Amino acid sequence: MKKRTKRLVLIGLIIIIIILIVIFLNSLFLKKSLFDKKANIIGNVINNMQYECNPNPPNPTFVSDQTGNLAYCPNITNPAYPYGTGPKVLFDEGHNNWGKISPSNMSPTGTYYALGELLKADGYQVDINKGNLTSELLQNYKILIIIAPLPAEYMTFDNNGKVIANPDAFSGKQALSNEEVIVISNWVKSGGSLLLNAEHIPFLNSIQNLLNIFKLSTPKDFNDIIFPAQPRLVSDSKSPILTGRYQSEKITSFPKLNNVGGGANLIGGGENLAMFNWPSIKMSMTLQSALANHQWNAYCRNNSNQTCKNLQETWLQGQSFSVVSGVVPIKTLSMDLGRVIVFSEFSTLTNLFDKSGSTTVPYGGLTNPVYTQFILNSLHWLSGLI
């Protein structure tokens, strides 16, 4: 009798243990099922996320001459990557850059706000750099964008609160330290891609160490100036930057862009993938002075301070000052595993307003669908997509 009782108790315990195990396994399965459903919901939300434009953009406001266009809304038919999943891009704002995505005290809307929106609409992940460039930082990114850096802010206020050219920006000091330049060069050699916009002085003078490390230089006089012939036909249709991913992205000619011009021709480096049928001609001293005076008017208009007088004398003498009309030249370099594109005209890569022109009609490369596609193709080449 006792043996039978013990046997029944043992069987009961076994049944209880089995029931507890079944309950435990069911709870695990339920949790996994709920987790999977939650993960699927999160995944679907991410996959369904799309770029959205600013629904109520304000009118442009000015402090200095230029401000970005908050109404810019890129329309990309075939984004390179699903929203927020593309390569990581570091946009440099740590070197007194005139080209910023972020607002600044001189530009209530960043002058390169539009490029930031284009990048996001094409699926890239964009971060802003506010400090020095280090190897530890760059190893987290595929593309580095540096636009018009300077040793000091481009514009400043005088004692009366008027916006004037900042003499410290024209000192000729390098915007990036030599250590940063070496870091960038090593990062490119290991597979990183650099997009640089050189622009005219004082920006051009302030990135000579960065240009030199990629074996690029700029003309010391006006013997290497390019002027556009119309129509602007592309002579090298085999370049990936010109062919794009699909037939619809192919660039065969460029329309005229108003108010775009002012960069220096770039010499050396490597293969120029974006070649145009633009003849190279010499510029007369009269035209040099006229262009220099135009630049002086743009930055020192109605200012009679000594700084502007000195700047005018410098520009009229043609010291380290070169001008090219239009969006090019562009140098595209392949360095070991990485790639480099150097533009030499500030407004090519953006969409902005200028107080010296129209305050209601924006200008720049991103006002035009052909140039927009050209810029997208350039980004796709940098990211290794083409």
Buried (B, 14 or more C-beta within 10 A) or exposed (E): EEEEEEEEEEEEEEEEEEEEEEEEEEEEEEEEEEEEEEEEEEEEEEEEEEBEEEEEEEEBEBBBBBBBBBBBBBEBEEBBBEBBBBBEBBBBBBBBBBBBBBBBEBBBBBBBBBBBBBBBBBBBBBEBBEEBBEBEBBEEBBBBBBBBBBBBBBBBBEEEEEBBBBBBBBBEEBBBEEEBBBBBBBBBEBBBBBBBBBBBBBBBBBBBBBBEBBEBBBBEEBEBBBBBEEEBEBEBEEBBBBBBBEEEBBBEEBEEBEBBBBBBBBBEBBEBBBBBEBEEEEBEEEEBBEBBEEBBEBBBEEBEBEBBEBBBEBBBEBEBBBBBBBBBBBBBBEBEEBBBBBBBBBBBBBBBBBBEBEBEEBBBBBBBEBBBBBBBBBBBBBBBBB
